Amino acid sequence: MFNTKILIVEDEIIEANGIQLSLENVGYTVCGIAATGEEAIQKVNLLEPDLIIMDIFLKGSMDGIEAAALIKEDFNIPVIYLTAHSDDDALKRAKVTIPYGFIIKPYNKRELKNTIELALYKHELENKLKIEEEKQRLSDIIDFLPDATFAIDLGGKVIAWNRAIEDMTGILKEDILGKGDYEYSIPWYGERRPILIDLIDDDDSKFSLKYQNLHKKGRTVYAEVYVPEIYGGKGAHIWVSASPLLDTNGWQYGAIESIRDINDLKKALIGLKESEEKFKMVVETAAEGIGILDKKGTILDINQKALDMSGFSRDELIGANFTKFIPLIKLDMKSILTTFKNILKGNKALAQDLTMINRRGEEVSFVVNLTPLKKGKETIGISFIMEDITERKRSEDRIKKALKEKETLLKEIHHRVKNNLQIISSLLVLQKDYVKNDPTAVNVLGESQNRVLSMAMIHEMLYQSKDLNHINFSDYIEKLVFNLFSSYGKRNRITPVINVDDVLLNIETAVPLGLIISELVSNSLKYAYNDTTGEILISLHPHENELELVISDYGVGLPEDLDFRNTTSSFGLKLVNLLISQLDGDIELDRSEGTKFTVKFKELEYRERF
């Protein structure tokens, strides 16, 4: 009874004051008096009374019945009608609003007090019944929720506890319903303490600090926390939300909290974060420069190696468009943009060798590969990888320079060897003139001169060739045979027939082979045809894994008793056998039609000289 606030709605001010006095005499508090229905609604909203005594017949456009109906719908406050009339129509209208009582004027204090007490008791019972119905409805609903869920009333007692929370905590519904004093926190923390459901309207900083990602949206609170006691003490990371429970009139009668086990998700996120950190570390410490651009060319990320190569800082590059820096590092803007646009269109880009002048003024050579970044079928950006090849380029330049110097040196050597051989040849010519009266000596010196010239020609061709290790042997044979024919002066009677494939031979093979050809052709020129005409045939062809040289004529042939392999009478044939041995080859003689020498050999391995 005490502290019960009553609003009086009466258009007769004297009557209203009398009612106020009667109410105060029996212990009630009158919080206000209203003379019209409209004023009554305003004061209900402002004063929040516990009960209203309403005169049915009020002045103005709204009578007491209409005002009572609106108050019942919007504020759920019990109304007792006060009237001096017993009009049947008015009573019927009043009953529709389901009032909590009628007081007929005149009345006495006892009647007034009993009617008020009965109305307050009835209203309290109705509210309790509604709450119990709400509790049961809530319990029925949350029992089938997949998330662990419980609810408490305004006194902090548990009014709902679903199956999922039974599984999570091991606490059965019947063992916790109706319990208060933070009993619901024990399954989570092993102690009585406020938890998230208690922070809806009471932001206790001491306990709110225990939650991760704590935030509010309206009166709903969300948070993440690790609870050590659930699942039999195994503990788990959980995601929690708590919000007030409101009845159909919008009045709070409790709070509800839902809990979701995110332990597996948390572990996966931790694993993902560790993987991301490892990947980030791998990228950051990579030997190649790596970066990511969006579709507009904005630099989203770049690693340390790329920063070192370019000379720019991370703050300068991140968030800026890459085109800003192209002129600064002296690259071709048009070519770079064309490549960038082609990749965004889905075209494949080849690796490019580029050289830039970095921020420090250093020349940096690199190979760049660009790859489109896809999200589904959409290209959302481009990644690039830059391999620093500056040192490799410098090494290549040094090698090229050294090779150029070696090439120049070898050319000079070949040139000097050729000149020296020419000098020897000239000395032999002078010597021939000195012994011109001795035909045998002249012949010996002429053969020696031809041998020297055959070697000099090889060095001359190597000196003139771009390839300092090999000569085109077909060209060499033609020049050699021409010189031999000129030397012996028999071009009018004897015809050379040359059939040689394009064969490249190194100097190790060319020199002995040239001497062999010189000796065998010279032998045919001297002895095959005497004073008659004829042909000397020279052929060189690859044959299986070997080369086959054939030199033949249709002349008088070698004497039958001559063993060309072991002769002591012919220095030329002896030299041929020595050179065949040097080539690790084989030589055969066919005497059936003149003379036919067949030489089979393989190209000798090139021996390094430097």
C-alpha positions in Angstrom: 0.0 0.0 0.0 2.7 2.4 1.0 4.5 4.3 -1.8 1.6 3.4 -4.2 1.3 6.4 -6.5 -2.3 7.2 -7.7 -3.4 9.6 -10.4 -6.8 11.1 -10.1 -8.7 12.0 -13.2 -11.7 14.2 -12.2 -13.1 17.3 -13.9 -14.7 18.6 -10.7 -11.8 20.2 -8.8 -13.5 20.1 -5.4 -14.4 16.4 -5.9 -10.8 15.7 -7.0 -9.4 17.4 -3.9 -11.8 15.4 -1.7 -10.6 12.1 -3.3 -7.0 13.2 -2.8 -7.6 13.8 0.9 -9.3 10.5 1.3 -6.5 8.6 -0.4 -3.8 10.3 1.6 -5.6 9.6 4.9 -5.5 5.9 4.2 -1.7 6.0 3.2 -1.6 6.5 -0.6 0.3 9.1 -2.5 -1.5 11.2 -5.0 1.1 12.0 -7.8 -1.3 14.2 -9.8 -4.8 15.4 -10.8 -6.0 15.6 -14.4 -9.3 17.2 -15.5 -9.5 15.8 -19.0 -8.8 12.6 -20.8 -6.0 14.2 -22.9 -4.4 15.6 -19.8 -4.6 12.2 -18.1 -2.7 10.5 -20.8 0.0 13.2 -20.7 0.4 12.8 -16.9 0.5 9.0 -17.1 3.4 9.3 -19.4 5.1 11.8 -17.2 4.4 10.6 -13.7 4.2 6.8 -14.2 1.5 6.2 -11.5 0.8 2.7 -10.1 -3.1 3.1 -10.4 -5.6 5.6 -11.9 -9.0 6.6 -10.5 -10.9 7.8 -13.5 -14.2 9.6 -13.7 -16.2 8.2 -16.5 -17.8 11.4 -17.5 -15.2 14.1 -18.3 -15.4 17.4 -20.0 -13.9 17.7 -23.4 -13.8 15.5 -26.5 -12.5 12.4 -24.7 -14.4 10.9 -21.8 -12.9 8.6 -19.1 -13.7 5.4 -21.0 -11.8 6.4 -24.1 -8.8 7.6 -22.0 -8.8 4.4 -19.9 -8.8 2.3 -23.1 -5.7 4.2 -24.4 -3.9 4.0 -21.1 -4.5 0.2 -20.8 -3.2 -0.3 -24.4 -0.1 1.8 -24.0 0.9 1.7 -20.3 -0.7 -1.4 -18.7 -1.8 0.6 -15.6 -4.9 -0.5 -13.7 -7.9 1.9 -13.9 -10.8 2.2 -11.4 -13.8 4.0 -12.7 -15.4 6.7 -10.5 -19.0 7.7 -11.3 -22.1 9.1 -9.8 -24.3 7.7 -12.5 -25.4 4.1 -13.2 -26.1 4.7 -16.9 -26.4 1.2 -18.5 -24.8 2.3 -21.8 -21.9 3.9 -20.1 -21.4 0.8 -17.9 -21.4 -1.4 -21.0 -18.8 0.7 -22.6 -16.7 0.8 -19.5 -16.8 -3.0 -19.1 -15.2 -3.4 -22.6 -12.0 -1.7 -21.2 -11.9 -4.4 -18.5 -11.5 -2.0 -15.5 -10.1 -3.1 -12.2 -13.1 -1.8 -10.3 -16.0 0.7 -10.0 -16.5 3.3 -7.2 -20.0 4.8 -7.1 -20.4 8.2 -5.7 -20.9 8.8 -2.8 -18.4 6.3 -1.3 -16.7 5.8 2.1 -13.0 5.5 2.9 -13.2 1.7 3.5 -14.9 1.1 0.2 -12.3 3.3 -1.5 -9.4 1.5 0.1 -10.7 -2.0 -0.5 -11.4 -1.3 -4.2 -7.9 0.0 -4.6 -6.2 -2.9 -2.8 -8.2 -5.4 -4.8 -7.3 -3.7 -8.1 -3.6 -3.6 -7.2 -3.6 -7.2 -6.1 -5.4 -8.3 -9.3 -3.0 -6.3 -11.4 0.0 -7.9 -9.6 -1.4 -11.4 -10.2 -2.0 -10.7 -13.8 1.5 -9.4 -14.2 2.9 -12.5 -12.5 0.8 -14.7 -14.7 2.0 -12.9 -17.8 5.6 -13.3 -16.7 5.1 -17.0 -16.0 3.5 -17.4 -19.4 6.4 -15.5 -21.0 8.9 -17.6 -19.1 7.3 -20.8 -20.3 7.0 -19.5 -23.8 10.6 -18.5 -23.7 11.7 -21.8 -22.2 9.8 -23.7 -24.9 11.4 -21.5 -27.7 15.1 -21.6 -26.5 15.0 -25.3 -25.7 15.3 -25.9 -29.4 17.9 -23.3 -30.2 21.2 -24.8 -31.3 23.2 -22.2 -29.3 23.6 -22.7 -25.5 21.0 -20.2 -24.1 19.7 -19.2 -20.6 17.6 -16.4 -19.2 17.2 -14.7 -15.8 14.5 -12.6 -14.3 15.0 -9.1 -12.9 16.0 -10.6 -9.6 18.8 -12.5 -11.2 17.2 -15.9 -10.9 17.5 -18.4 -13.7 14.1 -18.8 -15.6 15.3 -20.8 -18.7 18.1 -23.2 -19.4 18.1 -25.1 -22.7 19.4 -28.4 -23.8 22.5 -27.0 -25.6 23.7 -25.3 -22.4 23.1 -28.6 -20.5 25.5 -30.3 -22.9 28.0 -27.5 -22.7 28.1 -27.1 -18.9 26.9 -30.5 -17.6 24.3 -28.7 -15.5 20.7 -29.9 -15.9 17.8 -27.5 -16.1 16.1 -28.8 -13.0 19.2 -28.2 -11.0 19.5 -24.5 -11.7 16.1 -23.1 -12.5 15.0 -20.6 -9.8 18.6 -20.1 -8.5 20.1 -16.7 -8.2 23.1 -15.0 -6.7 25.2 -15.5 -9.9 24.7 -19.3 -9.7 24.7 -19.3 -13.5 28.4 -18.1 -13.6 29.8 -21.1 -11.7 29.6 -23.5 -14.7 31.8 -21.1 -16.7 34.2 -19.6 -14.2 34.0 -21.8 -11.1 32.9 -18.8 -9.0 30.0 -16.4 -8.4 30.5 -13.3 -10.4 28.8 -11.0 -12.9 29.0 -12.2 -16.5 27.9 -10.7 -19.8 24.2 -10.9 -19.1 24.8 -8.6 -16.1 26.4 -5.9 -18.3 23.3 -5.1 -20.3 22.6 -2.0 -18.2 25.4 -2.2 -15.6 28.7 -1.6 -17.3 31.0 -2.9 -14.6 34.4 -2.0 -16.0 36.1 -4.5 -13.7 34.4 -7.4 -15.4 34.0 -5.9 -18.9 37.8 -5.8 -19.2 37.8 -9.6 -19.0 36.0 -9.8 -22.4 37.6 -9.5 -25.9 35.8 -7.6 -28.6 33.2 -6.3 -26.2 30.7 -4.0 -27.9 27.1 -2.9 -27.6 24.4 -2.4 -30.2 21.4 -0.8 -28.6 20.9 -2.7 -25.3 22.4 -5.9 -26.8 25.9 -6.8 -25.7 28.4 -8.9 -27.7 31.7 -10.3 -26.5 34.3 -13.0 -26.9 35.8 -14.7 -23.9 37.7 -17.8 -22.8 35.9 -19.8 -20.1 38.0 -22.4 -18.3 35.4 -24.6 -16.6 33.1 -25.9 -19.4 33.3 -29.3 -21.0 34.5 -30.8 -17.7 37.3 -28.3 -17.2 38.7 -28.5 -20.7 37.6 -24.9 -21.3 36.8 -23.2 -24.6 36.6 -19.9 -26.4 33.0 -18.7 -26.7 31.1 -15.9 -28.5 28.4 -14.5 -26.3 25.4 -12.1 -26.8 23.1 -10.8 -24.1 19.9 -8.7 -24.4 16.9 -7.7 -22.3 13.7 -9.7 -22.2 10.6 -7.6 -22.9 7.0 -8.5 -22.5 4.3 -7.7 -25.0 4.0 -4.2 -23.6 7.7 -3.5 -23.9 8.4 -3.8 -20.2 11.6 -5.7 -19.3 11.1 -8.7 -17.1 14.6 -10.3 -17.5 17.6 -10.9 -19.7 18.7 -13.6 -22.1 22.2 -14.8 -23.0 23.3 -17.0 -25.9 26.7 -18.8 -26.1 28.4 -20.2 -29.1 31.4 -22.5 -28.9 34.0 -20.9 -31.3 37.0 -23.0 -30.0 37.5 -24.7 -33.4 37.0 -21.5 -35.2 39.5 -19.8 -32.8 42.1 -22.5 -33.4 41.6 -22.2 -37.1 41.9 -18.4 -36.9 45.0 -18.7 -34.8 46.4 -21.3 -37.3 45.5 -19.0 -40.2 47.1 -16.1 -38.5 50.3 -18.1 -37.8 50.2 -19.2 -41.5 49.7 -15.6 -42.6 52.6 -14.5 -40.4 54.8 -17.2 -41.8 53.8 -16.4 -45.3 54.4 -12.7 -44.6 57.8 -13.5 -43.2 58.7 -15.7 -46.2 57.5 -12.9 -48.6 59.2 -10.2 -46.5 62.6 -12.1 -46.4 62.4 -13.4 -50.0 65.4 -12.8 -52.3 63.0 -11.4 -54.9 61.1 -8.1 -54.8 57.4 -8.9 -54.4 54.4 -6.5 -54.5 50.7 -6.3 -55.1 48.7 -3.7 -57.1 45.0 -3.2 -57.3 43.1 -2.7 -60.7 43.8 1.0 -60.6 47.5 0.5 -60.0 47.5 1.4 -56.4 50.4 -0.3 -54.5 48.7 -2.4 -51.7 51.8 -4.2 -50.4 55.5 -4.5 -51.1 58.3 -6.5 -49.5 61.7 -5.3 -48.2 63.7 -6.6 -51.2 61.6 -4.5 -53.5 62.1 -1.5 -51.3 65.9 -2.1 -51.3 65.9 -2.4 -55.1 63.9 0.7 -55.7 65.4 2.8 -52.9 61.9 4.1 -51.8 60.4 3.7 -48.3 57.3 1.7 -47.5 55.4 4.8 -46.5 56.2 6.4 -49.9 54.9 3.5 -51.9 51.9 2.0 -50.0 48.7 3.6 -51.1 50.3 5.5 -54.0 49.8 4.7 -57.7 52.8 2.9 -59.3 52.8 5.2 -62.3 54.0 8.0 -60.1 57.3 6.3 -59.7 58.0 5.0 -63.3 59.5 8.3 -64.5 61.6 8.6 -61.3 63.3 5.2 -61.9 63.8 5.9 -65.7 61.5 3.2 -67.1 59.4 3.4 -70.3 56.0 4.5 -69.1 54.2 3.6 -72.4 55.6 0.0 -72.3 54.8 -0.5 -68.6 51.2 0.7 -69.0 50.6 -1.4 -72.0 51.8 -4.5 -70.2 49.7 -3.6 -67.1 46.5 -3.2 -69.2 47.1 -6.4 -71.1 47.3 -8.4 -67.9 44.1 -6.9 -66.6 42.5 -8.0 -69.8 43.6 -11.6 -69.2 46.6 -11.7 -71.5 49.7 -13.6 -70.5 52.8 -11.5 -69.8 56.3 -12.7 -70.6 59.1 -12.1 -68.2 60.8 -8.8 -69.0 64.4 -7.8 -68.5 64.5 -4.1 -67.3 67.1 -1.7 -65.9 66.1 1.1 -63.6 68.0 3.9 -61.9 66.8 3.7 -58.3 66.2 6.4 -55.7 69.9 6.3 -54.7 71.0 6.8 -58.3 72.1 3.2 -58.6 71.6 1.1 -61.8 69.6 -2.0 -61.0 68.9 -4.7 -63.6 66.0 -7.1 -62.9 63.6 -9.6 -64.5 60.0 -8.9 -63.7 57.1 -11.4 -63.9 53.5 -10.1 -63.5 50.5 -12.3 -62.7 46.8 -11.4 -62.5 45.1 -11.8 -59.1 41.7 -13.5 -59.5 38.7 -13.6 -57.3 36.5 -16.1 -59.1 36.6 -15.0 -62.7 37.2 -11.3 -61.9 40.7 -9.9 -62.0 41.1 -7.8 -58.9 44.7 -6.8 -59.2 48.3 -7.8 -60.2 51.2 -9.3 -58.3 54.7 -8.8 -59.5 58.0 -10.5 -58.7 61.3 -8.8 -59.4 64.5 -10.9 -59.6 67.6 -8.7 -59.0 70.1 -9.7 -61.8 72.4 -6.7 -61.3 75.4 -8.8 -60.3 74.6 -11.4 -62.9 74.5 -8.6 -65.6 77.8 -7.3 -64.3 79.3 -10.8 -64.4 78.0 -11.3 -67.9 79.5 -8.0 -69.0 82.9 -9.0 -67.4 82.7 -12.3 -69.2 81.8 -10.7 -72.5 84.7 -8.3 -72.1 87.1 -11.2 -71.2 85.8 -13.2 -74.2 86.3 -10.2 -76.4 89.8 -9.8 -75.1 90.4 -13.6 -75.6 89.0 -13.4 -79.1 91.3 -10.5 -79.9 94.3 -12.4 -78.4 93.5 -15.6 -80.4 93.1 -13.6 -83.6 96.4 -12.0 -83.0 98.0 -15.5 -82.3 96.5 -17.0 -85.4 97.7 -13.9 -87.4 101.2 -14.2 -86.0 101.3 -17.9 -86.5 100.1 -17.5 -90.1 102.7 -14.7 -90.6 105.5 -16.8 -89.2 104.5 -19.8 -91.4 104.5 -17.4 -94.3 108.0 -16.4 -93.4 109.1 -20.0 -93.2 107.5 -20.6 -96.6 109.4 -17.6 -98.0 112.6 -18.9 -96.6 111.9 -22.2 -98.3 111.4 -20.4 -101.6 114.7 -18.7 -101.1 116.3 -21.9 -100.2 114.9 -23.6 -103.4 116.5 -20.8 -105.5 119.8 -21.4 -103.8 119.7 -25.2 -104.6 117.9 -24.8 -108.0 120.5 -27.0 -109.7 119.7 -29.9 -107.4 116.2 -31.3 -108.4 115.9 -33.6 -105.4 116.6 -30.7 -103.0 114.2 -28.4 -104.9 111.4 -31.1 -104.7 111.9 -31.7 -101.0 111.8 -28.0 -100.2 108.7 -27.6 -102.4 106.9 -30.3 -100.5 107.9 -28.7 -97.2 106.6 -25.4 -98.5 103.2 -26.9 -99.3 103.0 -28.4 -95.9 103.7 -25.1 -94.2 101.2 -23.3 -96.4 98.5 -25.9 -95.6 98.9 -25.0 -91.9 99.1 -21.3 -92.6 95.8 -21.4 -94.5 94.1 -22.9 -91.4 95.4 -20.1 -89.2 94.4 -17.5 -91.8 90.8 -18.8 -91.9 90.6 -18.9 -88.1 91.9 -15.3 -88.0 89.1 -14.2 -90.4 86.4 -16.3 -88.9 83.9 -15.2 -86.2 84.3 -18.7 -84.6 87.9 -18.9 -83.4 87.7 -22.6 -82.7 86.3 -24.0 -86.0 86.7 -23.5 -89.7 84.5 -24.4 -92.6 86.6 -27.3 -94.0 84.9 -27.4 -97.4 86.1 -23.8 -98.1 89.6 -24.8 -96.8 89.8 -27.9 -99.0 89.0 -25.9 -102.1 91.7 -23.3 -101.3 94.2 -25.9 -100.4 93.7 -28.0 -103.6 93.8 -24.8 -105.7 97.2 -23.8 -104.1 98.6 -27.4 -104.6 97.6 -27.4 -108.3 99.1 -24.0 -108.8 102.3 -25.2 -107.0 102.8 -28.2 -109.3 101.6 -26.3 -112.4 99.3 -29.1 -113.6 96.0 -27.4 -113.8 96.0 -27.7 -117.7 96.2 -31.5 -117.6 94.7 -32.6 -114.3 91.3 -31.5 -113.0 90.3 -31.5 -109.4 86.8 -32.9 -108.6 85.8 -31.8 -105.1 82.7 -33.1 -103.4 82.7 -32.0 -99.8 79.8 -31.4 -97.3 79.7 -28.3 -95.2 81.7 -29.6 -92.2 83.0 -27.5 -89.3 86.2 -28.8 -87.7 88.2 -27.5 -84.8 91.9 -26.7 -85.1 93.0 -30.0 -83.4 91.4 -31.9 -86.3 91.8 -29.4 -89.1 95.7 -29.2 -89.0 96.5 -32.9 -89.2 93.7 -33.5 -91.7 94.9 -30.6 -93.9 98.4 -32.1 -93.9 97.0 -35.5 -94.9 95.1 -34.0 -97.8 98.1 -32.0 -98.9 100.3 -35.1 -98.9 97.9 -37.4 -100.7 96.8 -34.8 -103.4 100.5 -33.9 -103.9 101.3 -37.6 -104.4 98.6 -37.9 -107.1 99.7 -34.7 -108.8 103.3 -35.9 -108.9 102.9 -39.6 -109.9 99.4 -40.5 -111.1 99.2 -39.2 -114.6 102.8 -38.4 -115.7 102.2 -36.6 -119.0 98.6 -37.6 -119.5 95.4 -35.9 -118.5 93.2 -37.0 -115.6 91.2 -36.2 -112.5 91.9 -36.2 -108.8 88.8 -36.7 -106.7 88.5 -35.4 -103.2 85.3 -36.0 -101.0 84.5 -35.5 -97.3 81.2 -36.6 -95.8 79.8 -37.6 -92.4 79.3 -41.3 -92.2 77.4 -42.7 -89.2 79.3 -41.4 -86.2 82.5 -40.6 -88.2 83.8 -38.5 -91.0 85.0 -40.2 -94.2 87.7 -38.6 -96.5 88.3 -40.1 -99.9 91.2 -39.0 -102.2 91.5 -41.0 -105.5 92.8 -40.9 -109.0 92.7 -43.2 -112.0 96.4 -43.0 -112.8 99.2 -45.6 -112.8 98.7 -46.4 -109.1 101.2 -47.3 -106.5 103.7 -50.1 -107.0 102.2 -53.5 -105.8 105.2 -54.2 -103.6 104.9 -50.9 -101.8 103.6 -51.2 -98.2 102.3 -47.7 -97.7 101.9 -48.3 -93.9 105.5 -49.2 -93.3 107.4 -47.4 -96.1 110.8 -45.9 -95.6 111.2 -44.6 -99.1 108.3 -42.0 -98.9 108.4 -39.4 -96.2 105.0 -38.2 -97.3 103.3 -41.5 -96.7 105.1 -42.0 -93.5 103.8 -38.5 -92.4 100.3 -39.5 -93.4 100.4 -42.6 -91.2 101.7 -40.5 -88.3 98.9 -38.0 -88.7 96.2 -40.8 -89.0 97.5 -42.1 -85.7 97.2 -38.6 -84.3 93.6 -38.4 -85.4 92.9 -41.8 -83.9 91.6 -42.8 -87.3 92.0 -45.5 -89.9 93.2 -45.5 -93.5 92.6 -48.0 -96.3 94.1 -48.2 -99.8 92.2 -49.5 -102.9 94.5 -50.3 -105.9 91.8 -51.7 -108.2 91.4 -48.6 -110.3 94.3 -46.3 -109.9 94.8 -45.2 -106.3 92.0 -44.6 -103.7 92.8 -43.7 -100.1 89.8 -43.8 -97.7 90.3 -42.2 -94.3 87.8 -42.6 -91.4 88.1 -40.5 -88.3 86.2 -38.6 -85.6 86.7 -35.0 -84.7 89.2 -34.7 -81.9 88.1 -33.1 -78.6 88.9 -29.4 -78.2 91.7 -28.8 -75.7 91.3 -25.7 -73.5 94.2 -23.3 -74.0 93.4 -20.8 -71.3 
